[in-house]
Amino acid sequence: MVLAVAAAVGATFAGCHPTGTRVADVIETAAFAAGFTLLASRSSRGTWLAVGVAAVVFARGWLLVPALATMGVAFESVFSSRTHRRIGAAVGALGVQMVLRWPPEGFHGLPTFAATALVAILAVSAWRRSSARIRRRVLLVVGGLGAGAVVLSLPIVIATLLVRGEAMAGEAAAKAALSNIGGASSTAVVADLQRATTDTTDASSTLSGWITAGARVVPLVAQQARFLTGTLTSAAQATSVAARETPSIDYHRLGYHHGKIDLARLTAMEGPMRILDRQLRTTDHQLTGLGSSWLVGPLEDRVVSLRTEIGRAQHSADLAVEAAKVLPAMLGGNGVRHYFIAFMSPSESRGYDGFVGSYGLLTADDGHVSLTQSGQPADLEALLPPGGATLRGVPGFLARYSQFDPGKYVRDATFSPDLPTVASVLAQEYVQAGGVPVDGVLAIDPYGLAALLHFTGAIQVPGLPVPLTSHNAASVLLKEQYTTFDAGETNENLLRHDFLQAALHVAFDKLVNGSLPAPKTLAAVLDPAVVQGRISFWSFHRSEQPLLRRLGIDGSFPATRGGDLLAVTTQNAAGNKIDAFLHTSVLDHVTFNPSNGDVSSEVTITLNNDAPPSGLPPIVINSVEPGLAPGTNQTWLTLYSPLVFEKASSDGEPETLSSGAEVGVKAYSTYVDVPPDATVTLRVDLAGRVASRDAFAMSVRVQPAANPERYVLEVTPAGAWRSATTDGSVRWNLSGAMRQRRVFRFVTS
């Protein structure tokens, strides 16, 4: 009995949590240790050996010393001619200290299952060696404990069934409120939040009443009860705070109407949004604390689902707080702002998107936005100093593109695949052409304009026989304006009478002087264009750049972040509009060795030109390069990667690529001529090493092109490694998003 008491005292320091209730945990852990010791004292010597072996097998670190002591006592007893209960009690008292301190091993619950098996072995042996009187007492004790557990657990089971309807109604109301934020007035949202608060509060009160308190001392049941009660309480707190603050976060009243947004209301939203953001963080922290590895499957799924929902809401709240902080200044709240608009056309491709076909100037003053200037790049180029603009702060841009005299041609500022660089070049050129200093640059192409036409409706552009709509704007401005509506015009006249400038002017004039829908609707329409890089924006104010990056609208070139990176750009080298007929696909087969980080990459780039050799206007299929057959697509192709170039081939013939550096990685370039109705395949082999090991991170930049590009990535592990998800290569079919990143994980075979 002394050893049993000693074992119980030692067990209180083991830090076990069978229920998650502090006092109950201490008492139950001590009782388990005492019972284990008593069982061992009445068991056979063979079972003592089992305890010793298990103690050594599962012991780690300093626990190995007492585990070996337990093993030694058990071994000594096997060879002893006498069996004494004190020896068994000593084995049990020492062994149970190891059992209670076993670290997680193997699959979840393995130490617990091993401990249960030991108890079963000891119990069977002790049962066989006990008298009938002892057996009857044991049955009474075990039966009483079982009956007590059922009696204590039954109220929480019944209460859970009773509040199930209320809890589900509260969850549905909360989700409805979240889905309506940003899309409707606050009245409906507040009503849903109040309903959710009432339902979850009532359900929480029922589950946390005194009648269900007994379940908190029953192992396994206690974890489920604690999760249910805590989740409902946290939900009630979160919805209550949201209901109180939402009237001050009325996106519907905030909307852009008749060319103006109420900056005072926008500024007033920051405080309530911060309160809601803090509450969401608190709720997420509470849910983390409620989680347990012993939750049953459905409740464990609820943990994941709830944290996902809270995470989304928290992300939205973070963005709203940041937006409420910086948008007033961006909209001219602290002084007039000017933003340069670059309207690009990928029918003549450039590294970022397409050549700048027209430009505009947006002016924001105290929440009112207006289009104060628009024109063609040639208008600005004529006003530049002799020799072109002097460009500073863009050494990588100048190193790569100075051969093309970019300072002379505003239309070519989009050579770089990085919008912050492009924006800097455009801003400098505009100022040196006599324009005002600008605070940022908005870059948009025909696909982006088509998205904006959802809000303006159809527009009539002078000279175009059909109105531009959200359905036809991209095809008309990329191809039909050159192939159909202006057939027979000379290149010079086309440049002078290009419809891009007129389309930009009409669309933006109507857009900035009209009204916009609620943020939710606005985002739903514009998000695809933003993700694909068709609409992007960069501010020269550093305090505003984090928000733009989080929104994914900043257009910056991705960073390697210790992993691999791939980007392929095509740039029109023939001075025509033939890229509306170019289709690009990229296959990157990567072999990665997690043992040392070595990477080898085989990049296959397929360029298909479906332009005909004749039958289209000269602006489309002729070239400024002498000797180039009509319909030939001549492109300056660049592959960006941190890896080292090894070799290249074009349709199986050896190919030479020039090497440079830009946007933090290596840039390998070559000119490729693709004949009409033909395909050229370029293969580039690269090799190098990345910082990661068991995880391979890959970043990809997909160029916004006239025809969406197709990227496929295959990653194969080298050596004795395999993918954590499959036995072979991992194939990644990329979407049309401009920037994408994926992490591939590997394990040893």
N, C-alpha and C positions, 0 to 999 in steps of 0.2 A: 504493500500500500504506500510505503514511503517513496518507492521509486515511481509509482504512478503519479503521486502528487508532484514529485520533482519533474517528471515528464510534462505534466500539465503546466507547471510554472514556466518551463523552458519554451513550451509551445506558444505562450502568450507573446513572445518576442519574435515569432516567425513571420508576422505580417500577413497572415492569411486572411482572405475576405470571402468566406463562404456565403455571406448574405449581403454584404455591403453596408450593414448596420453595425457601428463600431462596437457597442457593448455586446451585442449578440455574437459578433465575430470572435471576440476574445473568449467568451464563455464556451461557445461551441468548439473552437479550436482546442481549448484546454480539455474539454470533455472527450474529444476525439483522441488526444494524446494519452489521456489516462486509460481510456478503453482499449486502445491499441496495446498499451503496456500490460494491462490485465490479461488480454487475450494471449499475448506472447508468453506470459508466465504460465499459462495452462496448456500451451501447445507443445508439440513434439520437437525434438532437436533438429529434425530435418527442416521444419518450417523456420527455425531460427537461422539456419544457413541460407534459406531463400531470402530472408530479410537482409542478411549481410551482403549477399551477392547483389540484390537490387539496390542497396544503399551505395555500393561502389560503382555500379554501372551508371547510375543517374547523377552521381556527385560531380561537381565542378568546382575548381578553385580550392579554397580553404576547406570546403566541406569534405574533400577527399580524406583528410586526416581523421575526423571522427567516423567517417564511413569505413575506413580501414580498421579502426578500433572495433567497430560493430562487427565487422567481418572476422576479426581475430577472436573476439569472445565467442561468436557463433561456431567457429572452427574448433576452438578448444573444447566446447561442450560436446561436439560430435565424438571426440576421442576420449572423453571422460567416462569413467565407469559409473559415475553417479549423475542423476538428473536432478537438478534443484530448480525450484520455481524462481528463486532469486536470479539465477543466471538468465532464464528466459525473460524475466522482467527487465534485467539490465539490457539485453539485446533489444527488447521492445522500446525501452525508454531512450536508448541511443538511436535506434533505427528510426523512430518516429520523428526525431528532430531532423533527420535527413529527408524523410518523406515530405515533411511540411515545407522544406526549403528547396525542393527540387526545382531547377530552372526549367522554362519551357523547352521542350525537346521534341523533334519530329513533328508529327501532325498535332493540331490543337487538341488538348486534353489528354495527351499520352501519359504524362506523369500522374494525372488523376486516375486514369484507367489502371495504371500500374499499381497505384496505391490501393485502389479498390480491389484489385486481384490479390494483393498481399493480405488485406483485411479478410477477404473471403477464405484464403488458405488458412490463416490463423484461426478464423471462426470455425471452420470445419474441423480442424484438428482439436481445438479446445472443446467443441461440442462432443466429439467422440470420447474425450478423456474426462468429461464432467459427469457428475452423478445426476440422477433423475431430478432431484430437488433443485440443483443448480440450473438444470435445463428449463424447469418450469419457471423459475425466477427470470431467466433470460427471455423466455417467450413473453412473459408479462411486461418486462421493460421494453422490449423491441415493439411489441404490439401496442403498448401505450404511446411510445414515441410516434409510431406510424399513424395511429388514430389521431393524436394531437396535431400532426402535420396536416392531415386531411381537414380537421376541424378549423385550423388556423387559415388554411388556404381556400376553403370553400367560399368565404365571403368575397374575396377579391375576384374569384371566378364569376360569381353571380353578378357582382357590381360591374364587371367588365362587359358582360352580356347586356346589362341594363343600359349602360351609357354608350354602347356601340353606335346607336343611331345618332345620338347627339354629337359624338366625336366625328363621325363621318360628315355630318351636316356642317360642323364647324370647319373641317378641313376643306370641304367643297366651297364654302363661303370665302374662306381665306384665299384659295386659289383663284376664285372669280375676281376678287378684289385685285390681286396681283396682276391678273391678265388684263384688267380694265385700266390700270394706272397708265397714264400717258395716252389713253385712247378715248376717254370720256370725261365728263365733269366729275368733280369729287363727290357729288351727292350719292351716286350709285356705289362708288367705292367705299365711302364711309358707312353706308347702310350694310354692305357685305361684311366689312370689318367689325361693326358692332354686333352683327349676328354671329360672326365667328367668335368674338370675345365672350358673348353670353353662353354659347353652346359649349365652348371649351372650358370656361370657368365652372359651369354646372357639372360637367363631366369630371373635372379635376376634383371638385369638392366631394363628389360621391366616392371617387376612388381613394381619396386621402382621409376619409372619415375614420373614427375610432374603431368601427366594426371591422375594417380591413387591415388594421395595424398589425394583427398577428402574422399576416403573410410576410412581414418584413424580417421575421426570424427563421423562416423556412428556406434552407438552401435551394437554389435554382428558382423557386417560386419568387423569392425576394427580388431577384434581378429583374424578372418580368414585371412585377408590381411597381418597382422603383422606376423603371423605364416608362411605363404607361402613365403613372401619376406625374412624373417629372416632365414628360413631353407635353401633356395637356396644360400643365401649369406654365411652362415656357411659352407655349403657343398663345395662351390667354394673355400673358404679359406683352408679347410682341404685337398681337392684334389690337390690344388696348392702346398701346403707345401709337401705333399706326393710325388708329381711328381718331386719336386726339390731334395728330399732326397733319393728317391728310388735307383737311380744309385749307391749310396754308400752302399746300403743294398742289394747287389746281392747275394742271397743265392745260386744261381746256380754256381757261380764262387767260392763260399766258400766250396763246397762239399768235402767230404772225398774221395780222389783219391789215389790209389796205396799205401795204408797204411799210408797216411799223410793228415793233414789238415793245411791250411795256417793260422797260428795264427795271423800274422800281419793284414790280412784282417778281421779276426774275431774281433780283438781289435779295428780296425778302424770303425767298425759298431756301436760301442756304442754311439758315439756322434750323428750321424744322427738318430738313434733309439730314443734317448732322445728327440730330437727336435720333431719328429713325435709323440711321446708319449705325450708331453706337448700340442701339437696341438689337439690331440684327447680329452684330458681333457678339453681344452678350448671349443671345439665344443660341448662336452657333457654339459658343463655349459651353453652354449648359448642355446642349445635345451631345457634345463630345464627352462630357463627364458622365452622362447617363448611359453611354454605350457600354456593353459588356460582351466578352467573348462567349458568355453562356446564354445569350439571348436565343430564343427559338427562332427558326428560319424566318417566319413571317415578320416578326418584330425586328430581326436583324435587317431585313429588306427595308423596313420602314425607316431605320436609322439612316441607311444610304439615301433613300428617297428624300427624307426630310432635310438632310444636310445638303443634298443637291439643290433642292428648292430654295433653301436659305442662302446657299452660295450664289445662286442666280440673282436673288433679290438684293443681296449685299453688293454684288458687282454693279447692278443697276443703280443702287443707292450711292455707291462710291463715285460712279460717273456723274450722277446728278449733282452731288456735292461739288465735284470739280468743275462741272459746267456752270453751276450757279455762281461759282467764284470767279471764273475767267471770262464767261460769255459777255457780261455787260461791257467790259472794256473792249472786247473784240467787235462789239456792235456799236462802238463809238460813244460809250457812256463816259469815258474819261478824256474825250477829245476825238476829233474826226480821224477815222481810219480809211486807208486806201488799199485796195487789193487788186492785183493784176490778174486778169483771166487769160489763160492760154488755151485756146480751142484747137485741139490737135486732131490730125487725121491720119490714122494708121494705114490708109491706102498708099501713103508714102511713109514708110516706117522709119522710126528713130529708136534709139536705145530705150527711152522711157516708154514711148507709145508711138506717136507719129509726129510728122513735122507740124510746126505751129502755123495753121492756116489763117487764123484771125486772132485778134486780141480785144480785150475790153478792160475797163477800169470800174470797179465797184467802189462806191463811197458810202461809208456807214457813219451816221451822225445821230447820236442820242437814240439809237434803236431804229432809225429810218435808213433803209438801204436803197441806193439808186445806181443805175448804170449811167455813169457820167461821160464815158468815152468808149468808142469802139472803132476798129479799123483793121487794116491788113498789115502784116509784118513789114511789107515793102515801104509803107508810110513811115515807120520808125527807122528802118534801115537808111532811108534817104536823109534822115536828120542826125545820124550818128557822125561823130568826128571823122575826119579823113583817116583812113586806115582802120576804122572800126573802133568799138568800145575797148577800153582798157579794163581787163578783168583781173580782180584780186581775190585772194582767199579761196581759190579753187585750183590748187596746183595739180591735183590728179586729173581734173578736167582738161587743163591746158596741155599736160603731158601727153594725153591720149588724142586730143582733137585739134591741137593747134595747126596741124597740117591742112585742116579744112577751113581755116580762118573763121572760127565761130564768132569772134567779136564783130564781124561785119554782117552776120546774118542772124537776125532774131529768130527766124523760122527754124534754125538749127540748134537752138539752145537745149533741145530735148535729146541731144546725143547721149547724155549720161542716163543710166538706169536708176539714178537716185534723185528723187524729187527735191530734197533740200539743196542739192548741188544745182539742179536745173533752176530752182527758184532764185538762188543767188545770182546766177548768170542773167536771168531775165530782169531781175530788179536792177542790176547794174546797167544793163543795156537800155532799159526804159528811162532811167534817170539821165544817162548820157545822151539820150535822144530828146531831152527837154521835158521829160515827164516828172511828176512829183515822186518823192520817195514813197515806196509802198511798204505796207506792213506784212504782206504775205502774198502767196500766189495760189490761185485756184486753177487746177489743170483738169480739163474735161475733154472727152472725145465724143463722137456721134452716139455711141452706146449710152454714155452718161447723159447726153442731151435728151435722148429718147426717154430715159427714166424721169427727167424733169418735166417732160411734156405730159406726164400723167397728171400734173397739177395745173398746168396752164391750159390744157386742151390743145386741139389742133391749131397750128399757126400758119399763116400764109406768108411765104417768103417771096419778095418781088423777083420775078424772073422764073420761078419754078412753077410749072403747070399744075402741080398737085400740092395740096397742103401737107405740111409735115405733122405726123402724129407719132405717138409713142410706139406704134407698130411699124412704121415705114421709115422713120428718121435715119436709122443706122444704114439701111440699104441704099436710101436715096443719096445721103451725103458721102458714103464710102465708094459707091460704084455708079449709081444711075446718073448722078449729076455730071459725070465725066463720059459715060458710055452712051447715054440716051438724050439728055436734055441739052447737051452742048456739042453734039457730034458736029465736026467740021470746024470748030473754033481752033484757033492757033494756041499754042502753049502760052504765049504772052497774054493774049486776051483772056484766057481761062484764069490765069493768075490774077489779072486785074478785076475780073468780074466773078471771081469765085463766090459761090453761094454760102461758103462757110461764115464769112463775115456778116452777111445779112441774116443768116439763121441765128447766129449768136446774138446779134442786136435785138431781133424781134423777140426771141425766146426769153432772154434775160430782162428785157424791158417789161414784158408781160409778167414775168415771174416776180420781180422785185416790187412791182406796183400792185400785185394782187394779194391773195391770202393763201396761207398754207394750212394743211390739216394738223391734227394733234400729233405729238411726237411719235406715238406708236405707229400711226399710219405712215408718217413720213419715213420712219426707219424701215418699215416693211417694204416700201417701194425702192428706197435708195440703197439699202444694204447690199443687194447683189452687185450693183454698179460700183460701190465703194470697195467691196471685197475684191472684185476683179481689177481694181485700179483704174476704172473708167472715170471715176470722180475722185480727186485727191486734193488735199490742201495742206499748205505749209505756212506757218507763221514765223516771223523773225523775232517774235517776243518769246524769250526762253520760258517764261512762266506758263505759257500757253501750249508749249510743245508736248508736255506729258499727256495732256488730255487728247491731243491729236493722235499720239501714238497708241493710247488705250482704245481709241475709237477705230484704229486701223485705217485712218484716212490720210496719214502723213506721207505715204508714198516712199518711205526710205528703203534703201537696199538692205536686205537682211544681213545679220551678223552670223559668223560661224559658231560663236559661243562654245568653242572647244570641239566642235564636230566638223562634219563635212558640209559643203555647200555647192550648189549647182545653179547656174543661170545661163541661158542661151539667148542672145539678142540678134535680130536681123536689122540692118540699116540699109535703106534704099541707096544704091550708089549710081543709079541711072537717071535720076531727076524726073521720074514719071510716077504714075499712080497705079503701077502694076501689082503692088502688094495686096490689093483687094482680091487677087487671084492666087495668092501664095498660102499654102497649107504646111504647117510645120509640126513635126512630131519628134519627140525625144525619148529615147530608151537608155537608161543608165543602169548598167549591171555592175554592182559593187560587190567586191569580195572583202570581207572584214575579218581580221584576226583579233579576237578579244584578248588574247594572251599578251600582245604587245602594242595593239592599236594600229597595226599596219593596214593600209587601205589600198586596193587597186580598183580602178574604175574604167569601164569600157563604155564610152558615151557614143551612141549612134544617133545622128541627127539626120532626119529625112525631110527634104524640101521638095514639095510637089507644086509645080507651076501649071495651073490649068488655063492660063491665058492663051488665046489663039495667036498664030503668027500674023494674022491680018484680020481686017473687018472691024477694028476698033479705032477710035480717034488716036492721033499721034501722042497726045498727052498721056495716054494709058500704056501703049505698047512700044513707042519709040524711045530712044535713049539719047542723052546728051553725050554719051561716050561714042566716039566714031568707031565704026566697024562692028558694032553690036547688032545682031540680027533682031528685027522687030519681034516683039513677044517674049524676048529673053529677059528673065529677071536676074539682074546683077545685084547681089547683096553683099554687104560687108558683115560677115558673121563673126560674133565674138562669144567665146565660152569662158565663163567666170568660175573659178574654183581655187581653193587653197592648195590643191594638190599640184604635183610637178608633172609637166608635160613629158611624155615618153615618145609617142609616135602618133601619126595621123595618116589617114588615107581617104581619097575621094573616089567613090565607085571602084574601090579596090586598088587604085593607083596611089603611090606615096604622095603625101601632101605636106607642105611646109606651112607652119603657123607662126606669125610674129608673136612675141611675148612682151607684155607690159604689166602694169599694176594699176588698179583702180578700185575704189570703194573697199579697201582693206583686203583684197584678194588679188590673185593673178588673173590677167586677162589675155587669152589666146585668140588671135584674130586671123582671118583670111578672107579673100574675095571669092565668092562662089557664083558662077554663071549657071542658071537653070534654064535650059531651052524651053520654048513654048510646048505645052502639052507633054511635059517630061518631068522626071524625078531625078534628083541627085542625092546620094547618101554619103554622108561624111562620118567617119569613125575616128574618135580621139581616145587614146589610151593615156591614163593618168595614174600616178602612184604617190603615196605619201603616208603620213602617220597622223592620227588624231589623238587628242588628249584623253578621251574617254576610253574605257576598257570594256566591261561587260555590257555597256549600253552604247549604242551607236546612234548619234543624233545627226539628222540630215535636214538642212534648210534648202528650200527651193524657191527661186523667183521666176514666176511665169510671166513672160512679156505680154502686156495687153496688145493684141494684134487684131487686124481686120477680121481674120478668121481664127476663132479660139484655138490655141495650141493644145496639143495632147502630150502629156508627160507620163511616163511609166518608170518606176524605180524597182529594181530587184536587188535584194541584199542577201548574200550567201555567206554564212560564217565559215571560216577556215579552221583547219585542225580539229581537235576534239571538242568542238562546240556545236550547239544547235540552237535554233530559235526557241525562246521561251514559250512560243505559241504554236509552232509547227515543227515538223521534223526536217524540213528542207529550207529552201529559199523563201523569203517573204516578198510578196509582190504588192506594190503600192501604186494604184491608179489614182493619180492626182486629180483634183477638181480644177475648176477654172480660176480659183483664187490666186491673186498675184503673189502673195507670200504664204508659204506653207512650211510646216516643220513637223517632223515625226521622230520619235525615239524608238529604236529597235533594241530589244533586250535579249540576251543570250545566256544560256546555262551550259555547263559541261555535259557532254554525252555520257 
